[in-house]
């Protein structure tokens, strides 16, 4: 078996829908994930959906209701969140939560909804340009070691003389949602993580190999290492007594399939779509430890 293992420790989390009714449901699911022992809870960010909570506010409330678990948007809707302000928001929440916030970031989608909320309507190319400019601004705001003011002149964002700070409490990861070649190359150049969704891959996990190669080639060209970019995967499935397809079966089947993805494609973060307490608890108690064991065993065999 041809493998691409970037050697990262494994992380497991949930992908929660930020529904506003019942009003505390999304927060309660974050608490469930923490109590179950998961590493991460993430929330969709669609500010144009009226039945959803505002994700940035939801994350702040969920951070206050939890103690250990890390939190992130999956992924932040950049066109409706100005990057300099977003940088301060994330840094503030990271400080207040004791270093538990990460930044999932997307170029934007659902442009009718974005435009309806007063945001820009961008072409795919423009959205990727804007995302790369935004990442430079966000990192610049966080860089308090530089005593100068921040100026970034771009096609989509123009920051002149912004004061830097606050710095986050820890080195916040910028994880980009990406599928197409151009944004994958951008991910390799400037991002800390890649966070696609399995449901968007028409041919399943086998597509990850070619996508990883685009990231790796761009990283090397930019003077970085492929291991500088952590690989995540949003997943969904169903627990059942009998197997009937990928992630459709018992927890042991899930564990074997996720371990194979981890070892073959270097995925080290698995985030299950779950608004259901039993699914979250089963994933944490029966799937995550088994995947860790299988991956540890295989890594030991390869390096033994």
C-alpha positions as CSV (number, residue, x, y, z in Angstrom):
1,X,0.0,0.0,0.0
2,X,1.4,3.4,-1.0
3,X,1.2,5.7,2.0
4,X,1.5,9.3,2.7
5,X,1.8,9.8,6.5
6,X,2.7,13.3,7.6
7,X,3.3,12.0,11.1
8,X,0.9,14.3,13.0
9,X,-0.9,13.2,16.1
10,X,-4.5,12.3,15.5
11,X,-7.4,14.6,16.4
12,X,-11.1,13.8,16.6
13,X,-13.9,16.2,16.7
14,X,-17.5,17.1,15.8
15,X,-19.1,19.3,13.1
16,X,-22.2,20.9,14.8
17,X,-25.0,22.7,13.0
18,X,-25.4,26.1,14.7
19,X,-29.2,26.0,14.9
20,X,-30.9,28.7,16.9
21,X,-33.8,26.5,17.9
22,X,-33.7,24.9,20.4
23,X,-31.6,27.9,21.5
24,X,-28.9,26.0,23.4
25,X,-28.7,22.8,21.3
26,X,-25.4,23.6,19.6
27,X,-23.8,24.7,22.8
28,X,-25.0,21.5,24.5
29,X,-23.5,19.4,21.7
30,X,-20.1,21.1,22.4
31,X,-20.4,20.2,26.0
32,X,-21.3,16.6,25.0
33,X,-18.2,16.5,22.8
34,X,-15.9,17.7,25.6
35,X,-17.3,15.3,28.1
36,X,-16.9,12.4,25.6
37,X,-13.2,13.2,25.4
38,X,-13.0,14.6,21.9
39,X,-10.4,17.1,20.9
40,X,-12.3,19.6,18.9
41,X,-15.8,21.0,18.2
42,X,-16.5,23.0,15.0
43,X,-19.5,24.9,13.8
44,X,-20.7,25.9,10.3
45,X,-20.5,29.6,9.6
46,X,-23.3,30.8,7.3
47,X,-24.2,34.3,8.5
48,X,-27.0,34.6,5.8
49,X,-29.0,31.7,7.2
50,X,-31.6,33.2,9.5
51,X,-32.3,29.9,11.4
52,X,-28.6,29.7,12.5
53,X,-26.9,31.4,15.4
54,X,-24.1,33.8,14.5
55,X,-21.1,31.4,14.7
56,X,-18.6,33.9,16.2
57,X,-21.0,34.6,19.1
58,X,-21.8,31.0,19.5
59,X,-18.1,30.0,19.7
60,X,-17.6,32.6,22.5
61,X,-20.5,31.3,24.5
62,X,-19.5,27.6,23.9
63,X,-15.9,28.5,25.0
64,X,-17.2,29.9,28.2
65,X,-19.3,26.7,28.8
66,X,-16.4,24.3,28.2
67,X,-12.9,24.0,29.7
68,X,-10.7,21.8,27.6
69,X,-12.0,21.2,24.1
70,X,-10.7,23.3,21.1
71,X,-13.2,25.3,19.0
72,X,-13.3,26.5,15.4
73,X,-15.6,27.6,12.7
74,X,-15.8,25.0,9.9
75,X,-15.2,27.3,8.0
76,X,-15.4,31.0,8.7
77,X,-17.2,32.9,5.9
78,X,-14.5,35.4,5.0
79,X,-16.5,37.7,2.7
80,X,-18.7,38.7,5.6
81,X,-16.0,39.0,8.2
82,X,-13.3,41.7,7.6
83,X,-9.9,40.1,8.2
84,X,-8.4,42.6,10.5
85,X,-11.4,42.6,12.7
86,X,-11.6,38.8,12.5
87,X,-8.0,38.6,13.6
88,X,-8.7,40.6,16.7
89,X,-11.9,38.5,17.4
90,X,-10.0,35.2,17.2
91,X,-7.1,36.5,19.3
92,X,-9.4,37.8,22.0
93,X,-11.3,34.6,22.2
94,X,-8.1,32.5,22.2
95,X,-6.8,34.5,25.1
96,X,-10.1,34.3,27.1
97,X,-10.4,30.5,26.5
98,X,-6.9,29.7,27.4
99,X,-5.6,29.0,23.9
100,X,-8.4,26.8,22.6
101,X,-9.4,28.5,19.4
102,X,-8.4,27.6,15.8
103,X,-9.3,29.5,12.6
104,X,-11.0,27.5,9.9
105,X,-11.2,29.8,6.9
106,X,-13.1,29.7,3.6
107,X,-12.9,31.8,0.4
108,X,-16.7,32.0,0.4
109,X,-19.6,30.3,-1.3
110,X,-23.4,30.9,-1.6
111,X,-22.8,34.3,-3.1
112,X,-26.4,35.2,-3.3
113,X,-26.6,34.9,0.5
114,X,-23.4,36.9,0.9
115,X,-24.6,39.7,-1.3
116,X,-28.0,39.8,0.4
117,X,-26.1,40.5,3.7
118,X,-24.2,43.3,2.1
119,X,-21.0,41.4,1.3
120,X,-19.1,41.3,-2.0
121,X,-19.9,39.0,-4.9
122,X,-16.6,37.5,-6.0
123,X,-15.6,35.2,-8.8
124,X,-13.8,32.0,-7.8
125,X,-10.4,33.6,-8.7
126,X,-11.2,36.8,-6.9
127,X,-12.2,34.9,-3.8
128,X,-8.9,33.0,-3.6
129,X,-7.0,36.2,-4.1
130,X,-9.0,37.8,-1.3
131,X,-8.4,34.8,1.0
132,X,-4.6,35.0,0.5
133,X,-4.6,38.7,1.2
134,X,-6.8,38.1,4.3
135,X,-4.4,35.5,5.7
136,X,-1.5,38.0,5.4
137,X,-3.5,40.6,7.2
138,X,-4.6,38.2,10.0
139,X,-1.0,37.0,10.6
140,X,0.1,40.7,10.5
141,X,-2.4,41.7,13.2
142,X,-1.3,38.8,15.4
143,X,2.5,39.5,15.0
144,X,3.1,41.8,18.0
145,X,6.8,41.2,17.7
146,X,6.8,43.7,14.9
147,X,6.6,47.2,16.3
148,X,5.6,48.8,13.0
149,X,2.0,49.4,12.0
150,X,0.5,47.0,9.5
151,X,0.0,47.9,5.9
152,X,-1.2,45.4,3.3
153,X,-2.3,46.8,-0.1
154,X,-4.3,44.2,-2.0
155,X,-6.9,44.0,-4.7
156,X,-9.6,43.2,-2.2
157,X,-8.3,44.3,1.2
158,X,-6.4,47.5,1.8
159,X,-5.1,47.9,5.4
160,X,-3.0,51.1,6.0
161,X,-1.5,51.7,9.4
162,X,-3.4,49.2,11.5
163,X,-2.1,48.7,14.9
164,X,-1.0,45.1,15.7
165,X,-2.4,43.0,18.5
166,X,-3.6,41.4,20.5
167,X,-1.6,38.2,19.9
168,X,-3.4,35.0,20.5
169,X,-2.6,32.9,23.5
170,X,-1.2,30.1,21.4
171,X,-0.1,29.6,17.7
172,X,-3.6,29.6,16.2
173,X,-3.8,27.3,13.2
174,X,-5.3,28.7,9.9
175,X,-7.1,25.8,8.3
176,X,-8.4,26.4,4.8
177,X,-11.4,24.7,3.2
178,X,-10.3,23.9,-0.4
179,X,-10.9,21.6,-3.3
180,X,-9.8,23.2,-6.6
181,X,-6.2,23.3,-7.8
182,X,-5.6,27.0,-7.4
183,X,-6.8,27.2,-3.8
184,X,-5.1,24.0,-2.9
185,X,-1.8,25.6,-4.1
186,X,-2.6,28.6,-1.9
187,X,-3.1,26.3,1.0
188,X,0.3,24.8,0.5
189,X,1.9,28.2,0.3
190,X,0.4,29.9,3.4
191,X,-2.0,27.8,5.4
192,X,-1.4,25.6,8.5
193,X,-4.2,23.1,7.7
194,X,-6.5,21.8,5.0
195,X,-10.1,20.9,5.9
196,X,-12.1,19.3,3.0
197,X,-15.4,17.4,3.4
198,X,-15.7,13.8,2.3
199,X,-19.2,14.4,1.1
200,X,-17.9,16.8,-1.6
201,X,-15.5,14.2,-3.0
202,X,-17.3,12.5,-5.8
203,X,-14.9,9.6,-5.9
204,X,-14.4,9.4,-2.2
205,X,-11.1,9.3,-0.3
206,X,-9.2,8.3,-3.4
207,X,-9.4,11.9,-4.5
208,X,-7.3,13.0,-1.5
209,X,-4.0,11.8,-3.0
210,X,-4.0,14.2,-6.0
211,X,-5.2,17.1,-3.8
212,X,-2.5,16.4,-1.3
213,X,0.1,16.4,-4.1
214,X,-0.9,19.9,-5.2
215,X,-0.6,21.2,-1.6
216,X,2.8,19.5,-1.1
217,X,4.2,20.8,-4.4
218,X,3.2,24.3,-3.6
219,X,4.5,24.1,0.0
220,X,7.9,22.9,-1.3
221,X,8.0,25.6,-3.9
222,X,7.3,28.2,-1.2
223,X,10.2,26.9,0.9
224,X,7.9,25.0,3.3
225,X,7.6,21.4,4.3
226,X,4.5,19.3,3.4
227,X,4.4,18.4,7.1
228,X,3.7,22.1,7.9
229,X,0.1,21.6,6.8
230,X,-2.1,19.4,8.9
231,X,-4.7,17.4,6.9
232,X,-8.3,17.2,8.3
233,X,-11.4,15.6,6.9
234,X,-15.1,16.4,7.6
235,X,-16.9,13.1,7.6
236,X,-20.5,11.8,8.0
237,X,-22.0,8.4,8.2
238,X,-24.2,6.1,10.2
239,X,-23.6,3.5,12.9
240,X,-25.3,0.2,12.2
241,X,-24.9,-3.4,13.1
242,X,-24.1,-4.4,9.5
243,X,-21.8,-2.6,7.0
244,X,-23.3,-1.2,3.9
245,X,-20.7,1.2,2.6
246,X,-18.1,3.7,3.6
247,X,-18.7,4.8,7.2
248,X,-22.0,2.9,7.1
249,X,-21.7,0.1,9.7
250,X,-20.3,-0.7,13.2
251,X,-17.7,1.3,15.0
252,X,-15.0,-1.3,14.2
253,X,-15.6,-0.8,10.5
254,X,-15.4,3.0,10.9
255,X,-12.1,2.6,12.7
256,X,-10.6,0.5,10.0
257,X,-11.7,2.8,7.3
258,X,-10.5,6.0,9.0
259,X,-7.2,4.4,9.9
260,X,-6.7,3.5,6.2
261,X,-7.4,7.1,5.2
262,X,-5.0,8.3,7.8
263,X,-2.2,6.1,6.7
264,X,-2.8,6.3,3.0
265,X,-3.5,10.1,2.7
266,X,-2.0,11.6,5.8
267,X,-5.3,12.7,7.3
268,X,-4.8,13.4,11.0
269,X,-8.0,15.1,12.0
270,X,-11.4,13.5,11.6
271,X,-14.4,15.7,12.3
272,X,-17.8,13.9,12.3
273,X,-21.0,15.7,11.4
274,X,-23.1,15.2,14.5
275,X,-25.9,17.0,16.3
276,X,-26.7,13.7,18.1
277,X,-25.4,12.9,21.5
278,X,-25.3,9.1,20.9
279,X,-23.4,9.5,17.6
280,X,-20.8,11.8,19.3
281,X,-20.4,9.5,22.3
282,X,-20.0,6.4,20.1
283,X,-17.4,8.2,17.8
284,X,-15.4,9.3,20.9
285,X,-15.6,6.1,22.9
286,X,-15.4,3.4,20.2
287,X,-14.0,4.9,17.0
288,X,-11.3,7.4,18.0
289,X,-9.4,5.1,20.4
290,X,-9.5,2.3,17.8
291,X,-8.2,4.5,15.0
292,X,-5.4,5.7,17.2
293,X,-4.4,2.2,18.1
294,X,-4.4,1.0,14.5
295,X,-2.4,4.0,13.3
296,X,0.1,3.6,16.1
297,X,0.6,-0.1,15.3
298,X,1.1,0.6,11.6
299,X,3.5,3.4,12.3
300,X,5.5,1.2,14.6
301,X,5.7,-1.5,12.0
302,X,6.9,1.0,9.3
303,X,9.5,2.5,11.6
304,X,10.4,-0.5,13.6
